[in-house]
Amino acid sequence: MPRKKTPTLVPPSTPRNPLVVAALTRRAGAHGKTGKAIRQQMRQRTRQCLAGLLNGDKAEFEID
């Protein structure tokens, strides 16, 4: 007499929330300087260089 195969029951999967995957992969913090911060830094450097030239300091040339 052949043995009967018992069916294997697979539990139904729960529906996934699509926002959970994005939340788990998200990292906190900035990824680099923003354009606004770069422009502000450039303005500060220009102001400092001009103030230095008016005070009689030597000109320093920087290549960024």
N, C-alpha and C positions, 0 to 999 in steps of 0.2 A: 504494500500500500504506500503510495507516495505521500510525503508529508505536505501539508498545506503551508504555503508561504503566508506569513502574517504581514499585512501591509505596515510599512513604517510611516508613522505620523510625523509630519513636520509642522511645528507650531507656526501659525501665521505670523508674518513679520508685522511689526507695528509701523504705522505710517511715520515717516521722518519729517521733522521740521526743517525746511530748507535754510532757515536762518541760523540754526545751530552750527552747521559746518562753517559758515562765514565767521561766526563768533569765536569758534575754537581756533581758527587760523589767524585771527587778527592779533597784531602786536601793538603795544602802546608806544607812544613817543614819535618824535619827528624823524623823518628820513633824510633830512639835510636842511640846509638853509633855504629859506624861501627867497623869492626874488626881491621882496620888500626888504628883508634883512640884508641882502647883498648890496642893494642900492643905498641903504642907510650907512653901511660900513664904508662904501666908496665915498659918500658925501663927507663923512667924518674924516677920512684920510685926506681928501682934497682940502678941507678946512684947515687941518693940522699942517699940511704942507705949505699952504699959502701963508698961514700965520708964521711958520718957521722962516719962510723966505722974507717976509716983511721985517722979521727980527734980525735978519742978517745971517741966518744959518746957511750951511751949504745945501745945495739941491741934491736930493737923492732920487735916483730914477729907479722905479720898480717896474718889472714886467710881470703882469699877472696872466 
